[in-house]
């Protein structure tokens, strides 16, 4: 693939993603879009539940399968490696657009908050969730996450290298702040319809399942550094960090060793470990990038 074509392809894929992302905010929040999660004429409940579940499942399967290492190794025999990420982003965006188009409304209320204060709090949480999503992409590397960095480096004739493992800012408190932002946005609504509840429940179950596969890949990629990070920082809920307790001193007076089974909660624990290449001993401690999440689920 020509370098200019690859660059244009990546830019178009990113533009489609960005439009889809903005539409998703309106879709979930019932805000200023042609079709939202609760708009349209209701049909049979069973049919709507089934169609919505199939649309969500199709998106989830694409999002997870294409993110697996074994799939990418085979996929890049067909799709040039510089545009692999852009292709992933493009297909995910198109399937999300299909979900918006095919969604069947189920407008019956599960809850409806009448208090102006309660409603305001939920709207603040809704926007805070989306803000957390966007902020997390920039903490990771927004342009790498959505394929622009790859096609730009290819266009410039420069080699692309996978980001290194690093932990800073949001990732010191939860391992998946981007996904936490989505969950906050999906559940924070003054009016929860049956259709919205189905959307939120299915996405939540998908996230909890997909994280297991994602973290398995991260451990395989980053080894002990990510394994130790996973033991010290919570997955989604920003509770205090966990720290291994010191084991009792052995009878012979030797040094005590910490065990994984004796982990306890502590905010005073040291920052999560970083990993740097063996051939770069002088690299600063914060060199590299955030643990990858969300986009590769």
C-alpha positions in Angstrom: 0.0 0.0 0.0 1.3 3.4 -0.9 2.3 5.6 2.0 0.1 8.5 1.1 -2.9 6.1 0.6 -2.2 4.5 4.0 -2.1 8.0 5.6 -5.4 9.1 4.0 -7.0 5.7 4.9 -6.0 6.2 8.5 -7.3 9.8 8.6 -10.7 8.7 7.1 -10.9 5.9 9.6 -10.2 8.3 12.4 -12.8 10.8 11.2 -15.5 8.1 11.0 -14.6 7.0 14.5 -14.8 10.5 15.8 -18.2 11.1 14.3 -19.4 7.8 15.7 -18.1 8.6 19.1 -19.9 11.9 19.2 -23.1 10.2 18.0 -22.7 7.6 20.7 -23.0 10.4 23.3 -26.2 11.6 21.8 -27.5 8.0 21.3 -27.0 7.0 24.9 -28.1 10.3 26.4 -31.1 10.9 24.0 -29.5 14.1 22.9 -29.9 15.9 19.6 -29.4 12.8 17.3 -31.7 11.4 14.6 -32.1 8.2 16.5 -31.4 7.6 20.1 -31.6 4.7 22.5 -35.2 5.4 23.3 -36.6 7.0 20.1 -38.7 5.2 17.5 -41.8 3.2 17.5 -41.7 0.3 20.0 -42.3 -3.2 18.7 -42.7 -6.6 20.3 -40.6 -6.8 23.4 -39.1 -10.2 22.7 -38.1 -9.3 19.2 -36.6 -6.0 20.3 -34.6 -7.7 23.1 -33.2 -10.3 20.7 -32.3 -7.9 17.9 -30.6 -5.5 20.3 -28.6 -8.4 21.9 -27.5 -9.6 18.5 -26.3 -6.1 17.5 -24.4 -5.8 20.8 -23.0 -9.3 20.4 -21.8 -8.5 16.9 -20.0 -5.4 18.1 -18.5 -7.3 21.0 -17.2 -10.2 18.9 -15.5 -7.9 16.4 -14.1 -5.8 19.2 -12.5 -8.7 21.1 -11.6 -11.2 18.3 -9.7 -8.6 16.2 -7.8 -7.5 19.3 -6.3 -10.9 20.0 -2.7 -11.5 19.1 -3.4 -14.7 17.2 -5.9 -12.9 15.0 -3.7 -9.9 14.3 -0.8 -12.3 13.3 -3.1 -13.8 10.6 -4.9 -10.6 9.8 -1.7 -8.7 8.9 -1.1 -11.3 6.2 -4.1 -9.7 4.4 -4.1 -6.2 5.7 -0.8 -4.2 5.7 0.5 -3.8 9.2 0.7 0.0 9.2 -3.1 0.2 8.7 -4.1 -2.8 10.9 -5.1 -0.5 13.7 -7.0 1.9 11.5 -8.9 -1.0 10.0 -9.8 -2.3 13.4 -11.0 1.2 14.4 -13.0 1.6 11.1 -14.8 -1.8 11.4 -15.6 -1.1 15.1 -17.1 2.3 14.1 -19.1 0.8 11.3 -20.5 -1.9 13.6 -21.4 0.7 16.2 -23.2 2.7 13.5 -25.1 -0.4 12.6 -26.1 -0.8 16.2 -27.4 2.7 16.3 -29.4 2.2 13.1 -30.8 -1.2 14.0 -31.5 -0.6 17.7 -35.1 -1.4 18.7 -36.5 1.0 21.5 -37.9 -0.4 24.7 -39.1 2.9 26.3 -40.9 1.6 29.4 -39.3 3.1 32.5 -37.2 1.1 34.9 -36.6 4.2 37.0 -37.2 7.9 36.5 -35.6 10.5 38.8 -38.0 13.4 39.4 -35.8 15.4 41.8 -34.0 18.2 40.0 -31.0 17.7 42.2 -30.9 14.0 41.6 -31.3 14.5 37.9 -28.5 17.1 37.8 -26.1 14.8 39.7 -26.8 12.0 37.2 -26.2 14.3 34.2 -23.0 15.5 35.8 -21.9 11.8 36.1 -23.0 11.2 32.5 -20.7 13.9 31.2 -17.9 13.1 33.6 -17.9 9.5 32.3 -17.5 10.6 28.7 -14.8 13.1 29.8 -13.0 10.3 31.6 -13.1 8.2 28.4 -11.6 11.0 26.3 -9.0 11.9 28.9 -7.9 8.3 29.2 -7.3 8.0 25.4 -4.8 10.9 25.7 -3.2 9.5 28.7 -2.6 6.2 26.8 -1.7 7.9 23.4 -4.8 9.1 21.6 -3.3 9.0 18.1 -1.7 5.6 18.6 -4.9 4.1 20.0 -6.8 5.1 16.9 -4.2 4.3 14.3 -3.0 7.8 13.3 0.5 7.4 14.7 1.0 4.2 12.8 0.1 5.6 9.4 1.9 8.8 10.1 5.2 7.0 10.9 4.7 4.8 7.9 4.2 7.9 5.7 7.4 9.4 7.1 9.3 6.1 6.5 10.0 5.6 10.2 9.7 2.4 12.1 6.8 1.8 14.4 7.5 0.4 17.8 4.9 -0.8 20.3 4.5 1.4 23.4 6.4 0.3 26.5 4.7 -0.4 29.8 4.3 2.6 32.1 2.0 3.6 34.8 1.1 7.3 35.5 -1.9 9.5 36.4 -5.2 7.7 36.0 -3.6 4.3 35.8 -2.2 4.6 39.3 -5.8 4.3 40.6 -7.6 1.9 38.3 -6.2 -0.4 35.6 -9.0 0.5 33.1 -10.1 4.1 33.5 -11.3 4.3 29.9 -13.7 1.4 30.4 -14.7 2.8 33.8 -15.7 6.1 32.0 -17.9 4.1 29.6 -19.7 2.3 32.4 -20.3 5.5 34.3 -21.7 7.2 31.2 -23.9 4.2 30.3 -25.4 3.8 33.8 -25.8 7.5 34.7 -29.2 8.6 33.5 -32.2 10.3 35.2 -34.5 8.0 33.1 -33.5 4.4 32.7 -35.7 2.6 30.1 -35.8 -1.1 29.5 -33.8 -0.7 26.3 -31.2 1.5 28.0 -31.0 -1.1 30.8 -30.4 -3.9 28.3 -27.7 -1.8 26.6 -26.0 -1.1 30.0 -26.2 -4.6 31.3 -24.9 -6.3 28.2 -22.0 -3.8 27.8 -21.1 -4.2 31.5 -21.0 -8.0 31.2 -18.9 -7.7 28.0 -16.4 -5.4 29.6 -16.0 -7.6 32.7 -15.4 -10.7 30.4 -13.2 -8.9 27.8 -10.9 -7.5 30.5 -9.9 -11.1 31.4 -8.7 -11.7 27.8 -7.1 -8.3 27.6 -5.1 -8.7 30.8 -4.0 -12.1 29.8 -2.5 -10.5 26.6 -0.9 -7.7 28.7 0.8 -10.2 31.0 2.1 -12.1 28.0 3.4 -8.9 26.5 4.8 -7.2 29.6 5.5 -10.1 31.9 6.0 -9.7 35.6 5.8 -5.9 35.4 2.1 -6.1 34.5 1.5 -9.0 36.8 2.8 -7.0 39.7 0.8 -3.9 38.6 -2.4 -6.0 38.4 -1.8 -7.2 42.0 -1.4 -3.6 43.3 -4.0 -1.6 41.4 -7.8 -2.3 41.2 -9.4 -3.2 37.9 -12.3 -0.7 37.8 -13.2 0.7 41.2 -10.6 3.2 42.5 -10.2 1.6 46.0 -6.9 1.9 47.8 -4.0 0.0 46.2 -3.2 -3.5 47.4 0.2 -4.3 48.9 1.7 -7.6 50.0 2.2 -7.9 53.7 5.5 -9.0 55.1 5.6 -12.6 56.0 6.7 -13.6 59.6 10.4 -13.9 60.0 11.5 -17.5 59.7 12.8 -19.3 62.8 16.4 -19.2 61.6 16.3 -15.4 61.5 16.4 -15.2 57.7 14.7 -12.4 55.7 10.9 -12.8 55.4 9.4 -13.0 51.9 6.1 -11.5 50.8 3.5 -13.8 49.3 0.7 -13.2 46.8 -1.8 -14.7 49.3 -1.0 -12.0 51.9 -1.9 -9.0 49.8 -3.6 -6.1 51.7 -4.9 -2.7 50.9 -2.7 0.3 51.3 -2.4 3.7 49.6 1.1 4.1 51.0 2.5 1.4 48.8 5.1 2.2 46.2 4.0 3.3 42.8 3.2 0.4 40.4 6.3 -0.9 38.6 7.5 0.2 35.2 9.3 -1.8 32.6 12.0 -0.5 30.3 13.9 -2.4 27.6 17.0 -4.2 28.8 19.2 -2.4 26.3 18.2 1.0 27.7 19.5 1.1 31.3 19.7 4.9 31.3 16.1 5.5 30.2 14.1 7.6 32.7 11.7 5.8 35.0 8.6 7.2 33.3 9.7 6.4 29.7 7.2 4.6 27.6 3.4 4.5 27.5 0.4 3.5 29.5 -0.8 -0.1 29.7 -3.1 -0.6 26.7 -6.8 -1.0 27.4 -10.1 -0.3 26.1 -9.3 0.1 22.4 -7.9 -3.4 22.1 -10.7 -5.2 24.0 
